[in-house]
Amino acid sequence: MTADRHWSDPLTPSEIVEITALVRADDRIGAEPRFWGIAVEEGLARSLAPGQGRPVRLVVMNPAAHAAWEVTGWTSGTDRVEASLASWSPVDAKRPGVSSDEARAIARAAREHPLLKEALAKRGITDTTHVWVDPESITGFEPEDLADRRLSWGTVWYRKSADDNGYARPVAGLVPILDLETLDIIRIEDHGVIPMASEGGNYRSGTWGPDRHVAPLEITQPEGPGFTVEGHRVTWQNWSFRIGFTHREGLVLHDIAYRDGDVERPVLRRAAVNEMYVPYLDADPTAYRKNFFDWGEYGAGPLTASLELGCDCLGEIHYFDAHVLDGVGEAQTITNGVCLHEEDSSILWKHVNTRTGEADVRRSRRLVISFFATVANYDYGFYWSLYQDGSIELEIKLTGILSVSGIDDGKMPAFGRMVSPNVQAPTHQHYFAVRMDTAIDGPKNRLVEVHAEVEEDEELNPWGNAVKMVSEVIASEKDAGRMADASRAVHWRVENTERTNRFGESTAYRLSAMHTTRLFAKPGSIVERKAPFVSKHLWATAYDPNERFITGDYPNQAPLEAEGITAWQQADRPLDGAELVLWPIVGVHHYPKPEEWPIMPVHRIGLRFEPDGFFTRNPSLDLPPSSGGDHCHAPTAGSGGAVAEGHAFHGHDAGGHEHHDHSAHGHHGHEHHGH
């Protein structure tokens, strides 16, 4: 570990290797151990000086012995202290997450299994080299007679050729029940032969006709990027933060602060997408089990896509590699796993003074930190954006391929949409649990819910138009499961309990949940009981280093409802003046469309965190006017119907006086979006 490495920096390959070498030397893990993740123990590490060894924990399994352990240890440091192991704690062998290596191993074994070959032959498939088997998490749906085994169930797909899109051809009616430890098919459910899709789903260039012509759009930054990167610390405009990366969550941002004059004011100690839950809402026998914790049961880190394989970011880009522990205990590098770049973001603020003919406009620029995770058929992009006015946004981009099922001739889906002959896409939902460790102006914060009410006192509201904003302090955890409600203009303030602004208000940031939904499942159903956190749109807890993940440490084959945030809430800890952790739930109800087939245009959801009494006034008043160059000009006469330069706008002000605006009217620039 180098002297300047910060505790929050991603683990390096050398740190991963030195710990796994010590674990491998222990006889209890057997001849063919499996691993699931290594991470810095943040609660211990965040007080360490640069260069010290870091506390870590990893999970190792011995499938032959039906055993698993959580192992803790320390990486080596510049003080020449060698790496060491500290403890081995047994873990229920069913419950560690499934690595990509384990998934590939069971898929290979299943494809060659006699039971599956026999079932495929009934459907005319005799060559299994083009068959895919995706092992899916089975939590809540374990057969009673197999409750003690480490299980999965399989979705089966077929490709007519090596370059075919297998996700367009589901093999309907087949559900293999899989033993992950023995790599065996225990049994197969066969719900009857349904005709295969007669239409392909290839989405590569030229498949559906010649490509259209698209004129070039150049993104140029002649002076280079506006950000500075030192190791994993980034500064841009008035912002500073650190980039981290973990096995479970992927991209993590640490120590986000905004420089206000000469003062570095903290905003968030930590921010990450903590979990993803995707329940499918279809009773079809090959779809009803589909409900996944993609982070807790698989892991965002190893699912992160290398951004060298496409054009995900434009402009002056800085990439960060990501390093993960694979399922067989080796360190793997994801080249260009995280992207850092700037984007033009349309107008930040603008006003035209029609009395003087003066116009002031400032274009918005944002710094975007992003990564993409590919989860079998779906692809998810996560974009944290910092803005020049002190705002923070998280945008989640959903794309990739819909998870589909087969449907018989002449039938229409009851709980989804047709997207291709004999192919239906079930209605489903995507929930993203975000973890935000707040630090508004310091560590002691409170959560306040704000909503609008009509003033009922007629003396105060004689015209019936007065509205008051009502604030409620969320004092303890028993009241800290909250619902968004646009009909009441609900939003939340995170306030510092010790600092006020010049108006006597607590300095604060405002959280707005723009995208929410509710779970459309019966109370008591497995889908509802598996993920009780989706019942609210915001949760809050007092910081506890052991409460890392909203679903608990090991949600795979976990007892329903027993762990995670709903269990933590029972402690009812005080929240007023606490180190506060917010858990916003961003969600979308996805009723598929034919236009989302065979590949889905990006669907965007997200949240916004913006200053609310944090600054004295608009903090972006110091931005210079945009020059724009050739991209920002007023058109001349005859340029496609725009008003020519010098033509006056005639109108009247509020007092009825005629006024003239001699400013030029026309286009003030082209928006460049870099995704």
Salt bridges, closest charged atoms under 4 A:
ASP9 OD2 - ARG5 NH1 3.94
ASP9 OD2 - HIS232 ND1 3.98
ASP9 OD1 - ARG242 NH2 3.34
GLU15 OE1 - ARG54 NH2 2.59
ASP26 OD1 - ARG28 NE 2.82
GLU41 OE1 - ARG57 NE 3.61
GLU41 OE2 - ARG548 NH1 2.58
GLU42 OE1 - ARG270 NE 2.78
GLU70 OE1 - ARG57 NH1 3.46
ASP92 OD2 - LYS94 NZ 2.75
ASP101 OD1 - ARG104 NH2 3.21
GLU102 OE2 - ARG34 NH1 2.63
GLU102 OE1 - ARG150 NH2 2.59
GLU112 OE1 - LYS117 NZ 3.23
ASP145 OD2 - ARG187 NH2 2.57
ASP164 OD2 - ARG169 NE 2.78
ASP179 OD2 - ARG149 NH2 2.81
GLU181 OE1 - HIS66 ND1 2.80
ASP184 OD1 - HIS113 NE2 2.88
GLU189 OE1 - HIS191 NE2 2.93
GLU189 OE2 - ARG289 NH2 2.30
ASP190 OD1 - ARG123 NH2 2.72
GLU249 OE1 - ARG270 NH2 2.66
ASP260 OD2 - ARG265 NH1 2.88
GLU264 OE2 - ARG233 NH2 3.85
GLU297 OE2 - LYS530 NZ 3.21
GLU330 OE2 - ARG24 NH2 3.62
GLU342 OE2 - ARG365 NH1 3.59
GLU343 OE2 - HIS341 NE2 3.04
GLU343 OE1 - ARG366 NH2 2.76
GLU343 OE2 - HIS675 NE2 2.42
ASP344 OD1 - ARG363 NH2 2.67
ASP360 OD1 - ARG362 NH1 3.81
ASP389 OD2 - ARG608 NH2 3.93
GLU393 OE2 - ARG608 NH1 2.62
GLU395 OE1 - LYS397 NZ 3.77
GLU395 OE2 - ARG604 NE 3.59
ASP437 OD1 - ARG435 NE 2.79
ASP441 OD2 - ARG265 NH2 2.61
ASP441 OD1 - ARG499 NH1 3.29
GLU449 OE1 - ARG482 NE 2.90
GLU453 OE2 - HIS451 NE2 2.81
GLU455 OE1 - LYS468 NZ 3.81
GLU472 OE1 - ARG482 NH2 3.39
GLU477 OE2 - ARG573 NH2 2.76
ASP479 OD2 - LYS478 NZ 3.10
ASP485 OD2 - ARG488 NE 3.21
GLU495 OE1 - ARG446 NH1 2.97
GLU495 OE2 - ARG493 NE 2.95
GLU498 OE2 - LYS444 NZ 3.78
ASP544 OD2 - ARG573 NH1 3.72
GLU547 OE1 - ARG573 NH2 2.92
ASP553 OD2 - ARG548 NH2 2.86
GLU561 OE1 - ARG529 NE 2.94
GLU563 OE1 - ARG95 NH2 2.56
ASP576 OD1 - ARG446 NE 2.93
GLU579 OE1 - ARG46 NH2 3.03
GLU579 OE1 - ARG269 NH2 3.88
GLU596 OE1 - HIS590 NE2 2.82
GLU610 OE1 - ARG608 NE 2.93
ASP612 OD1 - ARG493 NH1 3.13
ASP612 OD2 - ARG510 NE 3.15
ASP653 OD2 - ARG355 NH2 3.67
GLU658 OE2 - HIS650 ND1 3.58
GLU658 OE2 - HIS660 NE2 3.88
ASP661 OD2 - HIS665 NE2 3.62
GLU671 OE1 - HIS673 NE2 2.99
